[in-house]
Amino acid sequence: MSSLRYLLVGVIFTVAIAVVGYFTIITEGGPVKKEENL
């Protein structure tokens, strides 16, 4: 049970970091500049 819990937490943590990093790259790449033009 405990090992499965650690595995689940690890997966969620990894996905969260990946999403935050991906979102940061996307916002630096274009969407922010487009919003400033509006």
PyMOL commands that set and color helices and strands:
alter all, ss='L'
color gray80, all
select helices_A, chain A and resi 2-29+31-37
alter helices_A, ss='H'
color red, helices_A
deselect
rebuild
show_as cartoon
